[in-house]
Amino acid sequence: MTNRLTILNLIFENFTAIPSNLPHHMHLADKYINRAELLIEELEVMDCGSIGGFDKKAPVIKITGYKLYDRYLALLNKHNKPEDIQEECGWDIKTLTKYFKLLTKITDKI
């Protein structure tokens, strides 16, 4: 069985691939979003037996406004720290969080 930190890093890799594919390659961005979601759901089931961010020990907090990424942050913060995630192509947890906050802010204005 793959360990939790490996899965968290795989999810992060998928999230970091999203910005480089927007807006010109939506189909690729969608592929990375779906991969991240499947891995998030795998960890959620391991943690509490359900999917969707309903773990009472690690509630999803609206940080970015992008629910899937916020679910990831809840999983990360349950047993790990942002520093545990390997930087990917210049992205770290802090910069990717800022990206999704800004993206949400922009799309909310549309």
Order of alpha helices (4+ residues) and beta strands (2+ residues): alpha-alpha-alpha-alpha
